[in-house]
Amino acid sequence: MAAFDTTRTTYGTSSLFGRFSAMTASLLAAIVDWNDARATRQTLGQLNDRELADIGLCRADIDRIAEGKPVF
């Protein structure tokens, strides 16, 4: 009986399907991140200045928060 190794996985190489899947997943993640930032901007934008001050923010902080950057 003979055994043949049919898997050829080499570090640093991947199939065309694997690269396409990774690119698609990356694109989908970017779209989800964009949508989350958009929803955050919209929600915080609906608050008035007093309500923003109550949570320690001002209007200028909204974009930084939506991008996930620290405000302080």
N, C-alpha and C positions, 0 to 999 in steps of 0.2 A: 504494500500500500504506500502510495506517495502522497505527500502533503505539499500543497502549493500555497504560498502566501500571495494573496491577490490584493492586499491592501498596500497602497503606496502613499503613505502619508509622510511627507517631508516637512520639516519645520520651515515656515515662511512661504509655503505654497498652498494654494487653494484652488478649487475648481471655479469655473466661470459662474456656475449656479451659486456657489458660496459667496463669491464677491458680489453678485447681483442681490442676493438676500441681505447681505450686510449693508449695501448701499440703500436698499429699500427700507430696511429697519432704521437706518440713520435718518433718512428723509422723513419717515413717519414720526420719529422722535422730535425732529425739528418742527414739524407741523403742530404736534401736541404742545410743545413748549411755547410756540408762537400763540396758539389759542389760549393757553393758560395766562400768558402775559396780557393778551387782549382783554380777557375776562376780568383780570385783576385791575387793569386800568379803568375799565368801564365801571366796576363796582366801587372802587375808591373815588372815581370821578363824580359819582352821584352823591357823595357825602358833602355836606357844607363845611366851611372852614372851622366852625366850632366843633363839629363832630370829628374832623381830622385832628384838631388840637387835643381833643379828649383822648385819642389813642397815640398822641405824641408825634403827629405828622403834620406836614404842611403840603400844599399843592405841589411844590417843587420835588417832594420826595416820591411822588406817585410813580414816575418813570423808573427811578432807581429800584423801587420795590418790585415793580413788574418785571424788571430785568434780573432780579434775584441778587442785586448788589446790596451791600450793607449801607444803611442810612447814617449810622452814627460813627 
